[in-house]
Amino acid sequence: MTFLRCACMLVVCTALTGAADLLVLKSKQRLPGTITVTADGKVSVETAKGTLSYATGAVDFAQTTFTDPPDAQRAFALLKTKDYAAALPLFQKMEQRFSGLPTVWYERALFGLGLCLVNSATPQQAAPIFEKLLQLFPQTRYKSEANTQLVELQMSGTPGPQLAQSLRALLADPASPDRVRARALQGLAKYYDDQNKPREALEAYTAVLVLHGDQDELQQRAQRRCADLFLQLGRTNEAAFYYQQLIDLYPKTDDAQHAHTQLNHLTARKGD
């Protein structure tokens, strides 16, 4: 055996043992190579001796390991800097590579792909990706963010009874995190607003303020709508209270200017 041939075999062995996936069967057989899922749902491993396929029931996934995808670090760095356009093809490649495999890399690929799509020109394409993530990985570390993104996508879609039903289902689910509940309440409030149901809208907006005061990005809108809806319903004392809240909490904003105008009108009305 020549030195060159020995060197080539050493490179192949290193690739298969040090930089390869490791498929472990329940029979304890260990097969280094590249693991994928075939079209008929079997687990396939491309080894130095050829490609072998096994039923999923024969695989010990708890012991099976996968190599880190080469572009993973760059993909998540781009995600962190919100360069979604550049990250998108990397996550698409990662999702294709690990599709159907119960590995953390498939979980991460679905989340990254969903975030890239939701920030693209076609955000609705992210919905089935986030839904697949939650279906395949129900305890995923990304559960709260995925649910929040789905609520936002639902709210940006066509308003109607189906949207309201979905939002109520999230509120009824005891497993829904606070951030998701807050978003769902805000969405339900907007739905009632659009349906010209001021009492129902007011109840939902008030719940956002009372139950989810830590969700800062939702508070200003809820304060403004509470004030306007109280005024619409003729409850001027409550309206004045919330208008003053807007002025105190969000000075130098358009909402504060609106609140000043409405308070002046209320004061003039009392003077009459």
Secondary structure, DSSP 8 states (H G I E B T S, - for coil): --HHHHHHHHHHHHHHHHSSEEEEBTTS-EEEEEEEE-TTS-EEEEETTEEEEE-GGGB-TTT-B----TTHHHHHHHHHTT-HHHHHHHHHHHHHHHTT--SHHHHHHHHHHHHHHHTSS-GGGHHHHHHHHHHH-TT-TTHHHHHHHHHHHHHHS--SHHHHHHHHHHHH-TTS-HHHHHHHHHHHHHHHHHTT-HHHHHHHHHHHHHH-TT-HHHHHHHHHHHHHHHHHTT-HHHHHHHHHHHHHHSTTSHHHHHHHHHHHHHHHHHH-
